[in-house]
């Protein structure tokens, strides 16, 4: 099975897709990604012949789609739409059986074979336990499986899906993506519009990245991942998961604050929001694998690190003080203090003596002092600008 698009333009009154060309074949699991309005759904509709190309040609196994009948095409291409709606409360098995329609003659009733194929489709998707239920009473994830089963009952060579995981919780998203991956492995060409870039990067074998009705990049995830940065309006950081070897992106929205050199004393995620808002800076002391350490690491902040789950050593503390000397401003995040990180409070006191401290003073120190009053004593000696939250801290820079 081979799908070929050659210089396809398509759309509604206005042209949306402009000069789209690509080839795909059985076994591919292609994710179409791109910002809203970039033409992803229009591309899917054009391949399904719901929209006719204004220019260009689409071939399925060498046949020009424009010359194929709806029934002929429905034996090859099945579509899972974004919203499945029906006014009638069908039983699950009846909905799946509808997938057989293109294979039946005009007045032909379903045969034993059609029922077998229907059951097989439900088993493949894992929804046979829903037999007998009305589709109106299904959860979003269950309904999505039933609609995919209906598409599979069509025995398609090409399966098109428009945001099959939208509105599903993460477990169901992964389940559906795994299922699509398996279908592709079994020889179906799967093409899906995927809203979540990271989901697409994890599961698809190929990605089509769209912007303004054009294909900006096409290829394996690792081949298009850099282009993602340019296409979305938000900044993203591209990282490789060291365990799976797959890429993922970390969106870094938010306005960036100037060039001032800022050092953050934080931990346990208390500094993440600050780091995301800053162009660059340094942090310390953080234990390796602490949430803030991970964020700082992904954002390329300079980090004074300590071994995981270990108290701050004198050596790390000294290095932290050096960074504080170099910084223009030091922000102390709203962190709890134990004996393990009390040195970070001493470091804040040092910054306070240097006249460059901002303190995020949201939680009363009594509630986050786990040192029998030692932290409170140090904290009360802090001088500087006390603010209530991260936004205030940023705007006072
Ligand atoms: P995406 O799926 O990437 O969000 P779409 O393919 O849905 O993008 O839309 C691309 C463009 O086509 C948008 O500008 C949208 O407004 C327009 N569009 C989508 N559907 C229709 C329609 N039925 N009639 C007219 N214009 C449409």
Boltz pocket constraint, residues with backbone or C-beta under 6 A from the ligand:
constraints:
  - pocket:
      binder: B
      contacts: [[A, 12], [A, 13], [A, 16], [A, 34], [A, 35], [A, 36], [A, 37], [A, 38], [A, 39], [A, 40], [A, 41], [A, 42], [A, 43]]
      max_distance: 6.0
